[in-house]
Amino acid sequence: MTAGPIQISDARDGWSFAPYGPTGPQLVRDYDDGLTGYIRATTPVTVAWTIINADRILRQASAVDVATARAAADTWVARRGEAQ
């Protein structure tokens, strides 16, 4: 098991565990519309989620835990798709 807020068991609902991100373990999700989501640790107990498109950050926000970050990122991408 890894130390920190991101665990292998967090990889679900389309999110994959990547053990070697820039800040340690991270979750990654490729969305159908060419967007990529990342969840990375920001402190030993908190995370941030980021949505990018071709290396351009479209949205980034902090979250208190991985489950909240997954839900927020997925919701943001879904709402962005509805608005287009």
CYANA upper distance limits for C-alpha pairs under 8 A (distance plus 0.5 A):
  1 MET  CA      7 GLN  CA      7.33
  1 MET  CA      8 ILE  CA      7.68
  2 THR  CA      6 ILE  CA      7.98
  2 THR  CA      7 GLN  CA      6.43
  2 THR  CA      8 ILE  CA      7.96
  2 THR  CA     25 PRO  CA      8.29
  3 ALA  CA      7 GLN  CA      8.04
  4 GLY  CA     41 ALA  CA      7.90
  4 GLY  CA     44 PRO  CA      5.70
  4 GLY  CA     45 VAL  CA      6.91
  5 PRO  CA     41 ALA  CA      6.93
  5 PRO  CA     44 PRO  CA      6.77
  5 PRO  CA     45 VAL  CA      5.73
  5 PRO  CA     46 THR  CA      6.90
  5 PRO  CA     47 VAL  CA      7.62
  5 PRO  CA     65 ASP  CA      7.59
  5 PRO  CA     66 VAL  CA      7.57
  6 ILE  CA     10 ASP  CA      7.16
  6 ILE  CA     25 PRO  CA      6.87
  6 ILE  CA     26 GLN  CA      6.92
  6 ILE  CA     27 LEU  CA      8.05
  6 ILE  CA     40 ARG  CA      7.96
  6 ILE  CA     41 ALA  CA      7.38
  6 ILE  CA     66 VAL  CA      7.23
  7 GLN  CA     11 ALA  CA      8.14
  7 GLN  CA     17 PHE  CA      8.31
  7 GLN  CA     25 PRO  CA      8.21
  8 ILE  CA     17 PHE  CA      6.33
 10 ASP  CA     15 TRP  CA      8.36
 10 ASP  CA     17 PHE  CA      8.00
 10 ASP  CA     27 LEU  CA      8.33
 10 ASP  CA     66 VAL  CA      7.65
 10 ASP  CA     67 ALA  CA      8.21
 11 ALA  CA     15 TRP  CA      5.52
 11 ALA  CA     16 SER  CA      5.36
 11 ALA  CA     17 PHE  CA      5.82
 11 ALA  CA     27 LEU  CA      7.20
 12 ARG  CA     16 SER  CA      7.33
 14 GLY  CA     29 ARG  CA      6.64
 14 GLY  CA     30 ASP  CA      8.49
 15 TRP  CA     27 LEU  CA      6.45
 15 TRP  CA     28 VAL  CA      5.97
 15 TRP  CA     29 ARG  CA      5.23
 16 SER  CA     27 LEU  CA      5.88
 16 SER  CA     28 VAL  CA      5.71
 16 SER  CA     29 ARG  CA      6.77
 17 PHE  CA     25 PRO  CA      7.75
 17 PHE  CA     26 GLN  CA      6.56
 17 PHE  CA     27 LEU  CA      5.23
 17 PHE  CA     28 VAL  CA      7.03
 18 ALA  CA     25 PRO  CA      6.26
 18 ALA  CA     26 GLN  CA      5.78
 18 ALA  CA     27 LEU  CA      6.34
 18 ALA  CA     28 VAL  CA      7.38
 19 PRO  CA     24 GLY  CA      6.93
 19 PRO  CA     25 PRO  CA      4.62
 19 PRO  CA     26 GLN  CA      6.76
 20 TYR  CA     24 GLY  CA      5.91
 20 TYR  CA     25 PRO  CA      5.91
 20 TYR  CA     26 GLN  CA      7.78
 21 GLY  CA     25 PRO  CA      5.94
 21 GLY  CA     26 GLN  CA      6.16
 21 GLY  CA     40 ARG  CA      8.28
 23 THR  CA     40 ARG  CA      7.23
 23 THR  CA     41 ALA  CA      7.12
 23 THR  CA     42 THR  CA      8.40
 24 GLY  CA     40 ARG  CA      8.12
 24 GLY  CA     41 ALA  CA      7.96
 25 PRO  CA     40 ARG  CA      7.56
 25 PRO  CA     41 ALA  CA      8.23
 26 GLN  CA     38 TYR  CA      7.31
 26 GLN  CA     39 ILE  CA      6.07
 26 GLN  CA     40 ARG  CA      5.39
 26 GLN  CA     41 ALA  CA      7.74
 27 LEU  CA     37 GLY  CA      8.46
 27 LEU  CA     38 TYR  CA      6.08
 27 LEU  CA     39 ILE  CA      5.53
 27 LEU  CA     40 ARG  CA      7.33
 28 VAL  CA     36 THR  CA      7.60
 28 VAL  CA     37 GLY  CA      6.06
 28 VAL  CA     38 TYR  CA      5.19
 28 VAL  CA     39 ILE  CA      7.15
 29 ARG  CA     36 THR  CA      6.12
 29 ARG  CA     37 GLY  CA      5.44
 29 ARG  CA     38 TYR  CA      7.10
 30 ASP  CA     34 GLY  CA      7.55
 30 ASP  CA     35 LEU  CA      6.63
 30 ASP  CA     36 THR  CA      5.07
 30 ASP  CA     37 GLY  CA      6.91
 31 TYR  CA     35 LEU  CA      5.77
 31 TYR  CA     36 THR  CA      6.44
 31 TYR  CA     37 GLY  CA      8.09
 34 GLY  CA     53 ASN  CA      7.02
 35 LEU  CA     51 ILE  CA      7.10
 35 LEU  CA     52 ILE  CA      6.19
 35 LEU  CA     53 ASN  CA      5.39
 35 LEU  CA     54 ALA  CA      8.20
 36 THR  CA     51 ILE  CA      6.15
 36 THR  CA     52 ILE  CA      5.85
 36 THR  CA     53 ASN  CA      7.00
 37 GLY  CA     49 TRP  CA      7.54
 37 GLY  CA     50 THR  CA      6.09
 37 GLY  CA     51 ILE  CA      4.98
 37 GLY  CA     52 ILE  CA      6.95
 37 GLY  CA     73 ALA  CA      7.60
 38 TYR  CA     49 TRP  CA      6.06
 38 TYR  CA     50 THR  CA      5.67
 38 TYR  CA     51 ILE  CA      7.02
 39 ILE  CA     47 VAL  CA      7.05
 39 ILE  CA     48 ALA  CA      6.15
 39 ILE  CA     49 TRP  CA      4.91
 39 ILE  CA     50 THR  CA      6.98
 39 ILE  CA     66 VAL  CA      7.95
 39 ILE  CA     69 ALA  CA      7.47
 39 ILE  CA     70 ARG  CA      8.07
 40 ARG  CA     47 VAL  CA      5.94
 40 ARG  CA     48 ALA  CA      6.07
 40 ARG  CA     49 TRP  CA      7.07
 41 ALA  CA     45 VAL  CA      8.01
 41 ALA  CA     46 THR  CA      6.46
 41 ALA  CA     47 VAL  CA      4.74
 41 ALA  CA     48 ALA  CA      6.90
 42 THR  CA     46 THR  CA      6.14
 42 THR  CA     47 VAL  CA      5.43
 42 THR  CA     48 ALA  CA      6.80
 43 THR  CA     47 VAL  CA      7.34
 45 VAL  CA     64 VAL  CA      8.10
 45 VAL  CA     65 ASP  CA      7.91
 46 THR  CA     62 SER  CA      8.08
 46 THR  CA     63 ALA  CA      6.88
 46 THR  CA     64 VAL  CA      5.67
 46 THR  CA     65 ASP  CA      6.25
 46 THR  CA     66 VAL  CA      8.43
 47 VAL  CA     62 SER  CA      6.41
 47 VAL  CA     63 ALA  CA      5.95
 47 VAL  CA     64 VAL  CA      6.98
 47 VAL  CA     65 ASP  CA      6.67
 47 VAL  CA     66 VAL  CA      7.11
 47 VAL  CA     69 ALA  CA      7.80
 48 ALA  CA     60 GLN  CA      7.43
 48 ALA  CA     61 ALA  CA      5.98
 48 ALA  CA     62 SER  CA      4.60
 48 ALA  CA     63 ALA  CA      6.09
 48 ALA  CA     69 ALA  CA      7.31
 49 TRP  CA     60 GLN  CA      6.07
 49 TRP  CA     61 ALA  CA      6.08
 49 TRP  CA     62 SER  CA      6.86
 49 TRP  CA     63 ALA  CA      7.85
 49 TRP  CA     69 ALA  CA      6.29
 49 TRP  CA     70 ARG  CA      8.11
 49 TRP  CA     73 ALA  CA      6.96
 50 THR  CA     57 ILE  CA      7.50
 50 THR  CA     58 LEU  CA      8.13
 50 THR  CA     59 ARG  CA      6.22
 50 THR  CA     60 GLN  CA      4.79
 50 THR  CA     61 ALA  CA      7.23
 50 THR  CA     73 ALA  CA      7.88
 51 ILE  CA     57 ILE  CA      6.54
 51 ILE  CA     58 LEU  CA      6.14
 51 ILE  CA     59 ARG  CA      5.81
 51 ILE  CA     60 GLN  CA      6.95
 51 ILE  CA     73 ALA  CA      7.70
 52 ILE  CA     56 ARG  CA      5.75
 52 ILE  CA     57 ILE  CA      4.93
 52 ILE  CA     58 LEU  CA      5.90
 52 ILE  CA     59 ARG  CA      7.74
 53 ASN  CA     57 ILE  CA      7.13
 53 ASN  CA     58 LEU  CA      7.41
 62 SER  CA     69 ALA  CA      8.01
 63 ALA  CA     68 THR  CA      6.63
 63 ALA  CA     69 ALA  CA      5.87
 64 VAL  CA     68 THR  CA      7.28
 64 VAL  CA     69 ALA  CA      8.13
 65 ASP  CA     69 ALA  CA      6.84
 66 VAL  CA     70 ARG  CA      6.58
 67 ALA  CA     71 ALA  CA      6.76
 68 THR  CA     72 ALA  CA      6.54
 69 ALA  CA     73 ALA  CA      6.52
 70 ARG  CA     74 ASP  CA      6.60
 71 ALA  CA     75 THR  CA      6.50
 72 ALA  CA     76 TRP  CA      6.57
 73 ALA  CA     77 VAL  CA      6.77
 74 ASP  CA     78 ALA  CA      6.66
 75 THR  CA     79 ARG  CA      6.59
 76 TRP  CA     80 ARG  CA      6.57
 77 VAL  CA     81 GLY  CA      6.74
 78 ALA  CA     82 GLU  CA      6.88
 79 ARG  CA     83 ALA  CA      6.75
 80 ARG  CA     84 GLN  CA      7.04
